[in-house]
């Protein structure tokens, strides 16, 4: 009996799995793009509001990415949580520059549009 003719054909399995994986990756990318466009459109339809707010906390999210040639790349996303006069809290993504200028327990005027941070003035 030939060892290569055992009924297990690796290439047939790959031929079946590859399209499924390709469709899954493509659908995931499409889903993320559509979700981002919906959020952008939602924010554009919201009014710009300016309210009195207090900075409750700040946080960062660091993502590491490795490439195939052993080069590592990281990116940092900055978030600030504000508490408005009604007691409601909202966490908004801010730029690194804004993050560096905002301190916990700061009081000031927060301007935002939907989930989009615009500015914070002490």
C-alpha positions in Angstrom: 0.0 0.0 0.0 1.3 3.4 -1.0 1.7 5.8 2.0 0.7 8.8 -0.2 -2.6 7.2 -1.2 -4.2 6.6 2.2 -7.4 8.6 1.6 -6.2 11.7 3.5 -5.6 14.4 0.9 -4.1 17.5 2.6 -4.6 19.6 -0.5 -8.3 18.9 -0.7 -8.7 20.0 2.9 -6.8 23.2 2.3 -8.9 23.8 -0.8 -12.0 23.6 1.3 -10.7 25.6 4.3 -9.0 28.5 2.5 -12.1 30.0 1.0 -13.9 29.9 4.4 -11.0 31.6 6.1 -10.8 34.2 3.3 -14.5 35.0 3.5 -14.3 35.3 7.3 -11.3 37.7 7.2 -13.0 39.8 4.4 -16.3 39.9 6.4 -14.5 40.9 9.6 -12.8 43.8 7.8 -16.1 44.8 6.1 -17.9 44.7 9.5 -15.3 46.9 11.2 -15.5 49.5 8.3 -19.2 49.6 8.4 -19.3 50.0 12.2 -16.8 52.9 12.0 -18.8 54.6 9.3 -22.0 54.2 11.3 -20.3 55.8 14.4 -18.9 58.6 12.3 -22.3 59.3 10.8 -24.0 59.1 14.2 -21.6 61.7 15.7 -22.1 64.0 12.7 -25.8 64.1 13.3 -25.5 64.9 17.0 -25.4 68.5 18.3 -22.2 69.9 19.7 -22.8 70.3 23.5 -20.7 72.2 26.0 -21.3 71.2 29.6 -19.6 71.7 33.0 -17.6 68.6 33.8 -15.0 67.1 36.1 -12.2 64.8 35.0 -12.7 61.6 37.0 -10.0 59.4 35.6 -7.6 58.9 32.6 -6.4 55.7 31.0 -4.3 54.4 28.1 -4.6 51.4 25.9 -1.3 50.2 24.4 -1.4 47.8 21.4 1.7 45.9 20.3 2.0 44.8 16.7 4.8 42.5 15.5 5.7 42.2 11.8 7.1 39.1 10.1 10.7 40.5 10.2 10.8 40.8 14.0 10.0 44.6 14.0 7.7 45.6 16.9 5.4 48.5 16.6 3.1 49.8 19.4 0.3 52.4 19.4 -1.3 54.1 22.3 -4.9 55.2 22.6 -5.8 57.7 25.3 -9.1 58.0 27.2 -10.5 60.4 29.7 -13.6 59.9 31.8 -15.7 63.0 32.6 -18.5 63.4 35.1 -21.1 66.0 34.2 -23.4 67.9 36.6 -26.1 65.3 36.4 -23.7 62.7 37.8 -23.5 60.8 34.5 -20.1 59.7 33.3 -18.7 59.4 29.8 -15.4 58.1 28.6 -14.1 59.8 25.5 -11.1 59.1 23.3 -8.7 62.1 23.3 -5.4 62.9 21.5 -2.1 62.4 23.2 -1.7 66.2 23.5 -5.0 66.6 25.2 -4.3 63.7 27.5 -1.1 65.3 28.6 -2.9 68.6 29.4 -5.8 67.1 31.3 -5.4 66.2 35.0 -7.7 64.2 37.2 -10.1 66.3 39.3 -9.9 69.2 36.7 -13.1 71.2 36.5 -14.0 72.9 33.3 -16.2 73.0 30.2 -16.4 69.9 28.1 -17.4 70.2 24.4 -18.3 67.0 22.6 -20.4 65.7 19.8 -22.0 62.3 20.3 -19.0 60.1 21.3 -16.5 62.5 19.8 -14.3 64.6 22.1 -13.9 68.2 20.8 -12.2 70.1 23.7 -11.9 70.7 27.4 -11.3 74.1 28.8 -10.4 74.7 32.5 
